[in-house]
C-alpha cells in the first residue's frame, strides 16, 4: 500500500482516517498548523482503537518503531525498525519492554531480563531495570548488573546495595534504596538528592531528577540552575506516579488527572479507567494498569509533527 501523500507533504488528512500504513512521522511535513493538528487527532484516535490489542501491557516508543506486549505475553513491533530484531519473537510471558537505539530489553514474568539487537544478553532474577540508548542497569537478588557501555558515570553502580529501583539515562543512573533514600552515579546530582527521605518513586530526564515523596509532592533537582521545570512541579499535589522523558516530567494524580511540564499548557484528559502508572515518551505518555492501557499525545502537534 503506497502513501497517497506526494513527497510526504500532507495537505489534506481525509485519506489518513482509513489509512493502514504505519507512518514514520519524522519524515512527514504539513501544509499548515491546522493540518498538523488534525493529523495528530486522527493518530490519537487510531491509537485508542488499538487499546484492546495492547490491553494490560506496557508499550515502548522509539523514533523508528514501537514495541508492545500482546495479551498473550509475546512482543510485537510496529513501524519500519522491526527488521533489526530477531530473537524477540521467540520470547514469552513478557511483562515489560523498553526500546533503545541499540537494543530492545524485555522483562519476563519469572524475572528474566532479555535483550535483542546490537546487544544480546540474559539476566535472571531481575526485580527492576532501566535502559538508555546503549546500556541498561538491572536490580537482581544478588547485586546490580549492567549491560552495554557508557561514556559517563552511568554504569558505576557495582558498590551499591539494598536497591529496589533504578532509572538510568545517558548522563547518570539514579537508584531508590530500601530505606527510602536515593543515590546517583553522578557526584553533583548525588549531592543534590541525597538529603531527601521518604521517597516512593524516581524519574530522570536529560539533566534533572524527579522524586515522588511520601506526602504526594515532588522533589526536583537539576544541573541546569535555570530550569523552568522546578517551578512547575513544585505545585503538583496528590501525585501517585511519575515519569520523565528527556526534557519533560509527567505525573498521575489521585484524581486521575495527568500533569505535564509540556509547553503551552498542553493538557491530557482524565483516563476512562483507573490508571496506576504511566510511561513517558518524547512529548506523550502512556497510562496503564494491570488490565488496560491508553495513549495520550498533546492536543496539537507543533514541535512533534509540524515542520516550519
PAGU-898420 format. One record per residue: x, y negated, z of N, C-alpha, C, O in turn; residue in three letters. Coordinates in pm, whole numbers, plus 50000, padded with zeros to 5 digits. Last residue first. Example, Ala and Ser with C-alpha at 12.3 -4.5 7.8 and 13.67 -1.06 7.14 Angstrom:
REM PAGU-898420
512855022550708513675010650714512904999750787513414988650804SER513195056950780512305045050780513205033050780514245033250846ALA
END
This chain:
REM PAGU-898420
508214763751033508094749950986509044747250871509074736050819UNK506354791951071507694787451029507564773550970506884771650870UNK504634810051319504654798651230506054793951200506864792151291UNK504954830151507504714833751368504944821851271505384823651158UNK506084816751728506124831351720505954835951576506704844351528UNK505844789951690507064794651751507194809651747508294814951760UNK502394791851722503524783451686504764788051761504724789851883UNK500034806251765501304813351744502444804651700503414809851644UNK497594806552031498034803051896499514806051886500184808151988UNK497384821552258496164818552184496454812552047495624813451957UNK499874847752290499404834052304498204831152215498024837552111UNK498574880952354499554872052292499034857852307497854856052336UNK498214911552517497854897452515498974889952444500154892252470UNK496844944552527497814935052475497304920852493496094918352485UNK496354969552772495784958652695496874948852653497744945352733UNK495405001352894496484992552851495904981952760495034984952678UNK494475025153151494205015853042495415006953014496295005153098UNK495225041753360494275046953263494005037653145493375041853048UNK496975030053536497215043953500496275049053393496505059953339UNK497234997953377497165006053497497315020553452497755022953340UNK498504967253226498204981653230497914986353372498264979953471UNK499274943352975498714946253106498344960953110497914966653009UNK501894928152810501014939752810500574942252953501414943253043UNK502524896452655502524905052773501574916752750500574915552678UNK504704873752472503454880352505503604889552623504674890552684UNK507044864452365506114854652417504774860752456503794853452472UNK509034891052449509084878452376508114868452439508314864352553UNK507154908552680507964909952560507874896952480506774892352448UNK506484923152997506654911252915507524914252794508504921652803UNK504014941653150505304942653082505424930752987504534928652905UNK502404947453466502494940953336503904942053283504864943153359UNK499934962953681501294959853641501274953353503500264953553433UNK497294967053729498164966853846499624964153810500464963053899UNK494024956253626495424959153596496244958753725495944951253817UNK490914965253583491764961453695493204965753668493544977453683UNK489714951553271489874962353367490814957653477491444947153464UNK489774929953109488464936053131488524947953226487494953853257UNK491844902453224491644915453161490294921453197489744918553303UNK491294868353158491274878553261491034892153195490094893353116UNK493324855052891492054858152952492214868553062493164876453061UNK496004832652922495594846052889494284849052961494144845853080UNK497244801752778496584809652882496204823352830496104825452709UNK499674776952747499054788652686498484797452796499164800352894UNK500754751552801499694757152886498954768652820497734769952835UNK502944745352651501644741052602500484747152680499364747852630UNK505094774652714504784760452697503354757952650502644767352614UNK504954799852971504964796152830504554781552814503744776452892UNK504834810153220505604797753204505694793553059506454784353027UNK501684822953336502854823353249503554809953245502924799553266UNK499344845353488500034832553486501314833753403501944844353401UNK496334860053459497714861653416498344847953404497924839753322UNK493954870453706494484860253616495934863453582496664868953664UNK493154888053898493364893453764493754882853662493864885853543UNK493314878554148492094875054076492084880853935491124878953861UNK495874884754217494804892854273493464890354207492584898854209UNK497834881053911497334877054042496214886254089495674894254012UNK500784886253747499414891153757498934888353898499554892753995UNK503034865753564502564870953692501114875253681500314868853613UNK506074859153390504654862653386504254868253522505064874953588UNK508534837053254508034845353364506534847653345505824839253290UNK510954835152980509704831953050509354841853159509804853353159UNK513134842952826513024828952864511824825552952511694814052995UNK513034871052803514334864152806514214849952862515084845452936UNK510424879353036511084881052908512374873052915512774868653023UNK509314895153333510044884153270510534888453133510994899753114UNK506754899753581507594904653471508284892553410507874881153433UNK504954910153877505674900353796506434907453685506724919353693UNK502044913254085503034919353995503664908453911503014898553877UNK500534897954254500714912154290501664919454196502054930754225UNK500154866254408500724874054298500904888554342501364891154453UNK499124844654556498374857254549498844865854432498024872154364UNK500354816954355499944823154481499224836454452498774838954341UNK502664793954216501884806354200501604812654336502494813654420UNK504324772354236502914770154267502084782954259500904782654292UNK506764780354147506664777154289505224774954332504914775654451UNK506664782553873506394794653951506264791754101505694799954174UNK507254755253801506014761953762505704773653854504594774553908UNK509744748253895508594740353938507274746953905506274744553973UNK511324767353757511254767053903510004759853952509304764654041UNK511344761853486510514772853535510324772353686509274776353737UNK513124743353404511784738453430510894749253492509824746253545UNK516464741453510515394750053461514014744653501513774741753618UNK518774729153579517704720653528516514728753477515654723353408UNK520624747953648520144739353755518984730353711518294724753795UNK520804779353560520504766753494519874757453598518704758953631UNK520794801153712522104794853693521984781953615522944774253605UNK518054803253942518584802753805519964796453804520264787653885UNK515404817754127516764812554123517284813353981517004822853908UNK512434818754312513044817154180514444811454194514654801554265UNK509884836954466511174830254485511894830154351511944840454283UNK506394834854483507564838054401508774830054447508704817954464UNK503964850754706504564839454637505834843954564506284855254579UNK503014871454859502384869154729502894856954657502314852954555UNK504414877555084503244868955102502574865354970501654857054968UNK506604891955000505524899255065504274890855085503184896255102UNK507624879954672507744881254816506484887554876505444888254812UNK509244886854382507904886654440508024889554589508484900254628UNK511614867754219511414877454326509994875954380509594865054420UNK513404862553921512164860253995512004871454098512244883154067UNK516284847453791515734859053860514464854653933514464844354000UNK517864836253483517094834353605516644847753662516624857953594UNK518794837353225519614830353325518884828153456519234819153533UNK517104856353096518454853753047519334847353154520494851253171UNK515314871953366515424867553229516884864853194517784870353257UNK513884896253585515014887753545514944884453398514584892753315UNK512274906553887512234904453742513374895053706513774886753788UNK511054927254156512064918754095511854917753944511314926853882UNK509114930054458509304932854316510314923054259510424911754307UNK509154924354731508354935754685508644939654541508444951254503UNK511124913455001510904913154855510184925954811510574936954850UNK511954905555258510564909255231510204909055085509094905055048UNK514254878055202513814890255269512364893355231511654884755179UNK517114860955058515684863855064515414877255131516204886655120UNK519824857255030519194851655151517734856055166517174854955276UNK520704865454784520924874454897520254869755026520124877455120UNK520514847754571519344855754605519504864254732518514869554782UNK522944833854536521674826554536520534834754596519674829354666UNK524924852754529524964842954637523644835154647523274830554755UNK524204865254289524104872554415524094863054534523344865054629UNK524874845954100523464849054122523274856454255522284854254324UNK527694846954131526954834454151525494837154179524924831354272UNK528314873854072528614868054202527814855454229527304853554340UNK526314898253930526914885153906527094877954039526124876154113UNK524944919354038526334921553997527064908453972528274907653990UNK522944914654333523184912554190524664914654159525524912154243UNK520354925454556521774923654528521924922154377521144927854301UNK517854920254812518294922354675519784919854662520404913154745UNK515714936055063516654925855017517084929254874516724939754821UNK514194956855156513514945155105514404933655068513924922555044UNK515524979755224515204970655334514544957755287514334948555367UNK516104992254984515064997855070514624988355180513484988755224UNK516624966854729517054976954825515904981154916514864974554923UNK516704959854390515914958754512516294970154605516284981754565UNK519164944554181518574956454242517814952854368518224944054444UNK520224932953865519684929553996518984941754051518294948753978UNK522904927553648521924937053699521524932653838522374928953920UNK523504903753377523724909753508522714920753535521804923153455UNK523224897053103524064888953191524434896053320525554894653369UNK521494913552972522814912052914523774904853009524994906252997UNK519964930453255519924921853137521324921353077522234928053126UNK518084952153464519344948553401519104940153277518154942553203UNK516754959553769516464952053647517824948253588518624941853655UNK515744986253986516764978253919516184971053798515244975753734UNK514894999754310514504995054176515624986454119516384980254194UNK516075010054536514775015554497514335010954358513505017454294UNK519135019154690518445011354586517125018054549517065030254534UNK521145028454863519815025354915519025016454820518325007254863UNK524095012754716523375023954778522035019154830521795007054841UNK526835004254497525515001754554524905014454613525175025554566UNK529165008654360529245007954506527895006054573527815006354695UNK528555007454087528955020254146528965020154298528795030654360UNK527944986053930526954989954030527365002354109526585007254191UNK528584969253691529394970553812528514974153932528354966154024UNK527264963253461527414977353494528264979753619528624991153648UNK527294935053429526024942053445526154956653489525224961853550UNK529254916653389529334924453512528154934053530528034940453634UNK529744920053031529564912253153529684921453274530164932753263UNK529794936552821530934927552832530844918752957531764911052986UNK528874970752847528534956652863529814948452878530784952952939UNK527525002352731528614993352767528114979052776527064975552721UNK525895033552824526305023252731527435014552785528185018652873UNK524475037753146524575042753009524995031152920524515019952938UNK524905046553493524875036953384525035043953249525635054653240UNK523395053453812524045057953689523925047253582522955039653581UNK523665053954158523285045954043524075050853922525305052053928UNK522945085854321523685073354302523105065554185522165070154121UNK521085106654391522455106754440523125093054434523785088854529UNK518645101754274518675105754414520065104654474520225101954593UNK519105071854068518875086154089518925089154239519205080354320UNK518405045553863518495049254004518165064054016517075068253979UNK520225033253582519215042253636519475045153783520625046953824UNK520645010753320521005013953457519875022153517518715018453506UNK521965007252987520865010053079521435013253216522575017753228UNK522874987552695523144995552814521884997852895520864991352874UNK522374969752493523344980252466523664988852588524614996652586UNK520134953552580520404956252439521294968352415521004976552328UNK518954970752874519174958652797519554962652655519304974052615UNK516784987553105517694987752990517784973952926516804966452924UNK516255005853407516074993753329517104993853217518184999653232UNK514555028453631515605024853536515245011953465514095007753464UNK513935051753897513735038653836514855036053737515975040753756UNK514455078153950513255072254010512925058653950511775054353952UNK515705107053804515675092453797514355087353857513285091853817UNK516585133853767516235128653900516275113353906516815107554000UNK519005132553495517915138453572517735131453706518615124253753UNK519715119553180519995118553323518795123753400517665119653372UNK521155121552865520075126352951520525125553096521615130253130UNK521805102452562522175108252691520935113052764519815109152731UNK522905085752295522065097252329522575103752457523655109752459UNK522935056252116523345062452242522375073752273521165071752276UNK521735049851882523195049651884523765055452012524935059252017UNK519075071751954519575060651874521085061251870521665072051854UNK517715078552280517915082352140518295070052061517895058952096UNK517665091552614517885080752519518115086352380518635097352364UNK515855099752910516435103852782516595091652694515775082552696UNK515565109353242515735097953152516445102653026517505108753034UNK513255127153431514395128253340514415116153246513425113153179UNK511045129453599512165121053639513415122353554514505118953599UNK508895143353505509735150353603510975142453642511865147653710UNK507795126353316507075128153442507925135053547507715132953667UNK510555107153171509515117453170508885118753308509385113153406UNK511435077253018511435084653144510275094453143509135090553117UNK513505066352751512195070852799512365079152925513295087052938UNK514965042752537515085050352662513695053852711512795045352712UNK516495038052225515245038852300515495047152424516175057452417UNK519195015852118518595028752153517205026952214516795015852248UNK520094990552044520925002152012520245015652036520675025751980UNK518134972752127518664971451991519444983851949519464987251831UNK515484990752296516674982252294517194981452151516724988852064UNK512524998252475513224997352347514364987352356514214976652416UNK511315021752704511925008552687512695008552556513445017952528UNK508595039152854509535037852744510035023452736509265014052759UNK507145063853069507595050253046508615049952934509415059152920UNK506355090053060505535080853139505965066353123505215057253159UNK506105118852858506725105852879505805096852961504605096252933UNK505735146252783505415141352918506115128252952506655126753062UNK508485152552552507135154652605506985148252742507975145152809UNK510335148252246510165146052389508695147752429507795144752351UNK510615149151978510665162052047510345160652196510125170552265UNK510775123751891509565130951855509505144751920508465151351916UNK513325114951962512175110852043510915118852014510075120552102UNK515375121651787515085130551899513785127251970513195136052033UNK515575101251597515315114951553514865124051667514065133051645UNK515505067651476515415077251586515005091051536514185092251444UNK515365050551267516615050551344516665061751448517725064951500UNK512885049651160513835058951098515165059551172515995068051143UNK511445029251285511325042851335512335052551278512615062751341UNK511335003151198512545007451266512545021951311513525026551369UNK508944993951083509974999550995511195005251066512025011551001UNK506045004051286506984994751226508105001751152508215013951157UNK505675023951574505015015651474506045005951418506845000351493UNK506135056451699506755043951658505885036951555505405043251460UNK505515076051995505285072951855505845059151827506015051051918UNK505955103152227506265089752178505885088352032505925097951955UNK503525121052428504575120352328504775105952283503885097552298UNK501305122852592502615122252654503775122052557504925122752601UNK498825121052484499325134652504500755134852560501345145552573UNK498415093652448497745100352560498245114552586498095119652697UNK501735081152360500385085352328499735092052449500435095652543UNK503675053452418503405067152461501955070452432501045063252475UNK505425034552166504415036252269504205051052300504515059752219UNK507375009352015507285023152062506215023952169506105015152254UNK507714989851734507034990951862506925005651897506435013651817UNK510424972151567509474983251583508794982151718509214974551806UNK511994949551552511924958151436510874969251447510484975051345UNK511824935951800511604928551676511424937451553510754933351458UNK509874956952019511174952951968510934945151839509924947451773UNK508094967852302508084960052179509484955252145510204950252231UNK506654995352439507924988252432507994981052298507974987452193UNK504025003752667504485000952531505804993452538506044985852632UNK502635029352875503355016952854503835015852710504035025952641UNK499275042152910500725043252892501345029952860500665020352823UNK496505042552906497215048053021498715048253010499375054253096UNK495975042852561495385043752694496315049852798496845060852779UNK496545038152301497605035152397497165037152542497885033552634UNK494205044052176495385051852142496465050252247497205059552279UNK492565024352282492255038452309493455047352281493695056952353UNK493685001052174493765003552316493515018252350494175023852437UNK493514992451922494405003851942494485007852089495235016852125UNK491964970251946491314982251894492184994551910491685005851911UNK493894952252028492884956352125492164969152078491804977652159UNK495244948751787495934954951899494954959852004495154970552063UNK493324935251638493764948651596494444955951711494234967951730UNK493244911451781492044919951776492404934151734491864943751787UNK495814901451731495394904351868494204913751871494144922851952UNK495674897451456496594907451508496204911251651496254923051688UNK493794876551453493494889251385494384900351440493904911451467UNK495174856451588493944861651645493554875051583493054883851653UNK497304851851408497574856851542496344862851607496434873051674UNK495894841151191496594853851175496874860151312496704872151330UNK495034817151303494044827151265494684840951247494094851051284UNK497554804151333496704806851448495694817951416495534827151496UNK498404802051068499204809851164498364813551285498444824751335UNK496434784850973496564798150916497354807251011496994818851031UNK497024762151126495724768651142495764782951087495184792051147UNK499554754551031499414759651167498084767051187498044777151258UNK500154766750695499924756250795499694762750930499644775050942UNK501154788150549500964775450480500784763950579501214752650552UNK503744808650687502364804250681502254790350622503134781950641UNK505614838950647505564824450652504134820050628503374826750558UNK507314867650778506114861150724506204846050742506784841050838UNK509294880750903509504878050761508314870850697508314868250576UNK508484886151155509594876651143509854872950997510544863150970UNK506594906151129506144892451143507264882251124507004870951083UNK506254930650930507404925351003507154910351014507464902750922UNK503134947850954503974937050903505164934350993505094935451115UNK501844975950867502494971150990503524960550948504644963950910UNK498764976350684500214975550689500694970850825500034962850891UNK496074976150653496614986550740498134986150749498734994750813UNK493684949950646494974954950601495524965050702495454962750822UNK491394937350716491304951650689492624957850644492674969650608UNK492424911350764491494917650858491464932650841491514940050940UNK493864900550559494614906550669493714914450764494184923150837UNK492264887550380492624901350348493384908350459493554920550457UNK492144862050508490944870350488491294885050466490694893950527UNK494094843450540494214855550621493034865150601492944875350670UNK495974825750312494604829450347494654842850420495204852550368UNK498644822550285497824810550268496384812950308495644803550336UNK501704834150363500294836450394499544823150382499784813850459UNK504304846450180503694833850221502204836050240501504839350145UNK505654868350074505434867950220504894854650270504994851650389UNK505434866449801506684862049863506554860150015507224851850076UNK502034867849847503084865349748504304859649817504234849249882UNK500224893550005500864880250017502004878849918502864887649908UNK499414919349994498864910349893499554896649895499464889149798UNK501604946750024501044934750086500604924949977501334922549881UNK500674978749906501504966849892500834954749953499624952749936UNK500845011950000500005000050000500884987550000501754986150086UNK
END
